Amino acid sequence: MAASFVKNVGSTTFSMATTASVTVPAAGVASGDLLVVEYVVNSGATAPSISDTKGNTWTKRINDIGADPYLTVWESFISIALVSGNTITVSFSSTTGAFGVEQFSGVATYDAQNSGTGSGTALASGTISPAGVGLIVGVGAWGNTRVRTEDTDTNGGSGWTSLTQLSPSSGRYAAPAYKVTTSAATQGYDPTLNTTAGWAAVVIAYNETASGSVPKSSPMPQLLSH
C-alpha cells in the first residue's frame, strides 16, 4: 500500500497559554493512519507533552530543538480511531506559538531522522538514508516574518509538497512538507528563506505499508543532542 497524504487535521495558535487543542473534523482519523504534529514556540523552557481523546500512544520524535524558535515534532500510529469532535491537546509551560496536525496513510513504521539548527537563509536538516521506499516528512521553523522557498530536491522519485504553514502571533513560523518515494535514496530537508533568520529543520522517514500488512506501533526515538 503506497504511502499518501490524507489531510491537515487542523492547526491552532495560542498566546501565553498552557494548553492548546485541535478538534478532529467530520472525516475523523482512521485506525492505522499516522499523525505527525509540528509545534513551534518562542520559549522552550519546559518540554511539552501531547495526548488525544482516545488515549493513543504518542512518540516525541524531535525534542525541542532550536534557540528561538523552538521546534518539537511528535508522531502517533493511531490504534483507536479518532472521530469528529475528539481533540488532540498539547500541554506546556506558559508560552506563545502554534501547532498543526498532518494525517498520512499507507505507513507502517518509523525508519530514520535527522535535524539541524542555525542562522541564515539556508535551512538544513542533515541527511538520512532510508531503508526503502515510503514517506519522508520535513519541517522547517524560523523566527520573524520571512518568505520560504520549498526544497526542490527530487531524490527518490518525488518532489516536496508544502503543507499548511503555521504563522503564530509570536513571529515564529513552522512549515511542514512531505514526499512519497519510489526508490531508496539519501534524503534531507533544505528549504530557503528570503532573508537571514534563526532556524531549525528536521527530516523523518517512514516505511511504506507492505501490501496486505497492518501498520505497527512506532519504536521509541533515538536520543538527540542539543
C-alpha positions as CSV (number, residue, x, y, z in Angstrom):
1,M,0.0,0.0,0.0
2,A,1.6,3.3,-1.1
3,A,2.0,6.0,1.5
4,S,-0.1,9.1,0.9
5,F,-1.1,12.4,2.5
6,V,-4.7,12.3,3.7
7,K,-5.3,15.8,5.2
8,N,-4.4,18.5,7.5
9,V,-6.4,17.5,10.6
10,G,-6.2,21.1,11.9
11,S,-3.9,23.8,13.4
12,T,-4.2,26.4,16.1
13,T,-2.3,29.3,17.6
14,F,-2.0,30.3,21.2
15,S,-0.7,33.2,23.3
16,M,0.6,32.9,26.8
17,A,-1.4,29.7,27.4
18,T,-0.5,26.4,29.0
19,T,-2.6,24.1,26.7
20,A,-3.9,24.2,23.2
21,S,-6.1,21.8,21.2
22,V,-7.0,20.8,17.6
23,T,-10.5,19.4,17.1
24,V,-10.8,16.4,14.8
25,P,-13.0,17.2,11.8
26,A,-16.0,15.3,10.4
27,A,-13.9,12.8,8.4
28,G,-12.1,11.6,11.6
29,V,-8.8,9.7,11.6
30,A,-8.8,6.0,10.7
31,S,-7.1,3.4,12.8
32,G,-3.7,2.6,11.4
33,D,-3.1,6.0,10.0
34,L,-0.1,8.1,11.0
35,L,-0.4,11.6,12.6
36,V,2.5,14.0,12.7
37,V,2.4,17.1,14.9
38,E,4.6,20.1,14.5
39,Y,4.8,22.6,17.4
40,V,6.7,25.9,17.3
41,V,7.1,28.4,20.2
42,N,9.2,31.3,21.2
43,S,10.3,29.7,24.5
44,G,11.4,26.1,25.2
45,A,11.6,26.3,29.0
46,T,9.5,23.2,29.6
47,A,9.3,20.1,27.4
48,P,5.7,19.9,26.1
49,S,3.5,16.8,26.2
50,I,0.7,15.6,23.9
51,S,-2.4,13.5,24.2
52,D,-5.7,12.8,22.4
53,T,-9.3,11.9,23.5
54,K,-8.9,8.2,22.8
55,G,-5.6,7.7,24.6
56,N,-3.4,6.8,21.6
57,T,0.3,6.5,22.2
58,W,2.4,9.5,21.1
59,T,6.2,9.5,20.5
60,K,8.2,12.7,20.7
61,R,10.3,12.2,17.6
62,I,12.1,15.6,17.6
63,N,12.6,17.1,21.1
64,D,12.5,20.9,21.4
65,I,15.4,21.9,19.0
66,G,16.5,25.4,18.1
67,A,17.1,28.5,20.1
68,D,14.0,30.7,19.4
69,P,12.1,29.4,17.6
70,Y,11.9,26.0,19.3
71,L,10.5,23.1,17.3
72,T,9.1,19.8,18.6
73,V,7.7,17.0,16.4
74,W,5.5,14.1,17.6
75,E,4.0,11.1,15.8
76,S,1.3,8.6,16.5
77,F,0.3,5.5,14.7
78,I,-3.3,5.7,15.6
79,S,-4.6,2.4,17.1
80,I,-8.0,3.8,18.3
81,A,-9.7,5.8,15.5
82,L,-10.5,9.4,16.2
83,V,-13.9,10.7,15.4
84,S,-15.4,14.1,14.8
85,G,-15.2,16.3,17.9
86,N,-12.3,14.4,19.5
87,T,-9.3,16.6,20.4
88,I,-5.5,16.5,20.2
89,T,-4.0,18.5,23.0
90,V,-0.5,19.9,23.7
91,S,0.4,20.9,27.2
92,F,3.3,23.2,28.1
93,S,4.6,26.0,30.3
94,S,3.1,29.4,29.5
95,T,4.2,30.4,26.1
96,T,3.1,31.6,22.7
97,G,3.2,29.7,19.4
98,A,1.2,27.2,17.3
99,F,0.9,23.6,16.4
100,G,-0.6,21.6,13.4
101,V,-1.5,18.0,12.8
102,E,-0.9,16.2,9.5
103,Q,-2.5,12.8,8.6
104,F,-0.9,10.1,6.4
105,S,-2.0,6.6,5.3
106,G,-0.1,3.6,4.0
107,V,2.7,4.0,6.5
108,A,4.0,1.0,8.6
109,T,6.9,2.1,10.8
110,Y,9.3,4.8,11.6
111,D,12.7,4.5,9.8
112,A,15.2,7.3,10.4
113,Q,15.5,11.0,11.3
114,N,17.9,13.9,11.4
115,S,17.8,17.6,12.4
116,G,19.8,20.8,12.3
117,T,19.7,24.3,13.7
118,G,21.4,27.5,12.7
119,S,21.1,31.1,11.4
120,G,21.0,32.3,7.8
121,T,18.8,31.8,4.7
122,A,19.5,28.1,4.0
123,L,17.8,25.6,6.3
124,A,19.5,22.2,6.5
125,S,18.1,19.1,8.3
126,G,21.1,16.9,7.7
127,T,20.7,13.7,5.7
128,I,19.3,10.3,6.3
129,S,19.5,7.0,4.3
130,P,16.0,5.4,4.4
131,A,15.9,1.6,4.2
132,G,13.4,1.6,1.4
133,V,10.5,3.4,-0.2
134,G,7.9,5.3,1.8
135,L,7.1,8.7,3.3
136,I,9.5,11.5,4.0
137,V,8.3,14.3,6.3
138,G,10.3,17.6,6.6
139,V,9.6,20.5,8.9
140,G,11.3,23.9,9.0
141,A,10.9,26.6,11.6
142,W,12.2,30.2,11.7
143,G,12.0,33.4,13.6
144,N,10.3,36.6,12.3
145,T,8.5,37.2,9.0
146,R,10.3,35.5,6.1
147,V,9.3,34.1,2.8
148,R,10.1,30.4,2.5
149,T,11.0,28.7,-0.8
150,E,10.3,25.0,-0.8
151,D,13.1,22.4,-1.2
152,T,13.3,21.4,-4.8
153,D,15.2,18.1,-4.3
154,T,13.6,15.1,-6.1
155,N,15.8,12.2,-4.8
156,G,13.8,9.0,-4.5
157,G,11.4,9.9,-7.3
158,S,9.2,12.6,-5.9
159,G,9.5,16.3,-5.1
160,W,8.4,18.0,-1.9
161,T,4.8,19.1,-1.4
162,S,4.2,22.0,1.0
163,L,1.6,21.7,3.7
164,T,-0.1,24.3,6.0
165,Q,2.3,26.9,7.3
166,L,1.9,27.8,11.0
167,S,2.1,31.6,11.5
168,P,1.6,32.4,15.2
169,S,1.5,36.0,16.5
170,S,4.8,35.4,18.2
171,G,6.5,35.7,14.8
172,R,8.0,32.2,15.0
173,Y,6.9,30.2,12.0
174,A,6.8,26.5,11.1
175,A,6.1,24.8,7.8
176,P,5.8,21.1,7.1
177,A,6.2,19.3,3.8
178,Y,6.3,15.7,2.5
179,K,7.3,13.5,-0.3
180,V,6.5,9.9,-1.2
181,T,9.4,8.0,-2.6
182,T,9.5,5.2,-5.2
183,S,13.2,4.2,-4.5
184,A,15.6,4.3,-1.6
185,A,17.8,7.4,-1.8
186,T,19.5,9.8,0.6
187,Q,17.1,12.4,1.9
188,G,17.3,15.8,3.6
189,Y,15.0,18.8,4.0
190,D,16.6,22.1,2.9
191,P,14.2,24.9,2.2
192,T,15.4,28.5,2.0
193,L,14.4,31.9,3.3
194,N,14.5,35.3,1.6
195,T,16.5,36.9,4.4
196,T,18.5,35.7,7.4
197,A,16.8,34.3,10.5
198,G,17.4,31.7,13.2
199,W,16.1,28.4,12.1
200,A,15.5,24.7,12.8
201,A,14.9,21.9,10.3
202,V,14.1,18.2,10.5
203,V,13.7,15.2,8.2
204,I,11.9,12.0,9.1
205,A,11.5,8.8,7.1
206,Y,8.7,6.2,7.4
207,N,8.5,2.8,5.8
208,E,5.6,2.1,3.4
209,T,3.0,-0.5,4.4
210,A,3.5,-3.7,2.5
211,S,0.5,-5.0,0.6
212,G,-1.9,-6.7,3.0
213,S,0.1,-5.8,6.1
214,V,-1.1,-3.9,9.2
215,P,0.8,-0.8,10.4
216,K,2.7,-1.3,13.6
217,S,3.4,0.9,16.6
218,S,6.4,3.2,16.3
219,P,9.5,2.5,18.4
220,M,11.0,4.9,20.9
221,P,13.0,7.7,19.3
222,Q,16.7,7.9,19.3
223,L,18.3,10.4,21.6
224,L,19.1,13.8,20.0
225,S,21.9,16.2,21.2
226,H,21.2,19.8,21.6
